[in-house]
Structures are given as structure tokens and as C-alpha cells.
Amino acid sequence: MQMMTPQTDKEMADYFNAQDNSAVSEMEMLGTVVAEVLQMGRPVTNKAIIARLLQRLERESDVVMLDIYRHVLELVVHKTEDDILS
């Protein structure tokens, strides 16, 4: 897959706006997952968020949503304090 480099000002603005929209979608999804965990009466922990995201990944068929779930999962996993041992 070849990626095209933006050439005009409009193309550059569109490129960066698309990046911003992706981050917003990921943060919105994280907020939705946290709300779901709270609605289930469970404490909001990384483990609970990860479990909920994995459930969503298993049930989803939309490629775009799968990508969002994976990115949110990556954010949560990389922020897990248990991994920091140094």
C-alpha cells in the first residue's frame, strides 16, 4: 500500500484534521467503555476496561470500529502501571 504525501494546503489540512478526528473517536470510545463499566457496577480499572474492549473486539465486524478498539486497547495497555518495573 502506497501512501500519498499531501501536496496542497487543503490536502495538508485535511490530512491533519483526519488525524485529529481519529484521536477524538478513540477518546470518545474510551469514555463509552468507562461508562459501560460503571453501569455494570464494576470499579473502573485497566483490567475492566481491557476486558470490555476485548468483548467489543470479539463481537465487531466493522473494520473501522475494530481499528478504533485496537488503538484504544493499545493506549490502555501502554498506560498500565504494572508493566513499569524499572
C-alpha positions in Angstrom: 0.0 0.0 0.0 1.5 3.3 -1.1 0.7 6.4 1.0 0.4 9.7 -0.9 2.0 12.8 0.6 -0.3 15.9 0.8 0.8 18.5 -1.8 -1.6 21.4 -1.3 -2.6 23.4 1.7 -6.1 21.9 1.6 -4.7 18.4 1.4 -2.4 19.1 4.3 -5.3 20.5 6.4 -7.5 17.5 5.5 -4.7 15.1 6.5 -4.2 16.7 9.9 -7.9 17.0 10.5 -8.4 13.3 9.8 -5.7 12.6 12.4 -7.5 14.8 15.0 -10.8 13.1 14.3 -9.3 9.7 14.9 -8.0 10.7 18.3 -11.3 12.2 19.2 -13.1 9.0 18.2 -10.7 6.9 20.3 -11.2 9.2 23.4 -15.0 9.0 22.9 -14.8 5.3 22.7 -12.7 5.1 25.9 -15.3 7.3 27.6 -18.1 5.0 26.3 -16.3 1.9 27.6 -15.7 3.5 31.0 -19.4 4.4 31.2 -20.3 0.8 30.4 -18.0 -0.5 33.2 -19.7 2.0 35.6 -23.2 0.9 34.5 -22.3 -2.7 35.2 -21.5 -1.6 38.8 -17.8 -2.6 38.5 -14.9 -0.4 39.5 -13.1 1.3 36.7 -9.7 -0.4 36.4 -7.4 -1.0 33.5 -8.4 -4.7 33.7 -12.1 -3.9 33.5 -11.5 -1.5 30.5 -9.3 -4.1 28.7 -11.9 -6.9 29.3 -14.7 -4.7 27.9 -12.6 -3.7 24.9 -11.8 -7.4 24.2 -15.5 -8.2 24.3 -16.2 -5.5 21.8 -13.4 -6.7 19.5 -14.8 -10.2 19.5 -18.3 -9.0 18.5 -17.4 -6.3 16.0 -17.3 -6.9 12.2 -16.8 -3.2 11.1 -13.2 -2.8 10.1 -13.1 0.9 11.1 -14.5 0.2 14.6 -12.1 -2.7 15.0 -9.3 -0.3 14.3 -10.6 2.1 16.9 -11.0 -0.6 19.5 -7.4 -1.8 18.8 -6.0 1.7 19.2 -7.9 2.3 22.4 -6.7 -1.1 23.7 -3.2 -0.2 22.9 -3.5 3.1 24.8 -4.8 1.4 27.9 -2.3 -1.4 27.8 0.6 1.0 27.4 -0.6 3.1 30.3 -0.8 0.0 32.7 1.4 0.7 35.7 2.1 -3.0 36.3 4.4 -3.0 33.3 6.6 -0.3 34.7 9.1 -2.3 36.8 12.2 -0.1 36.5 
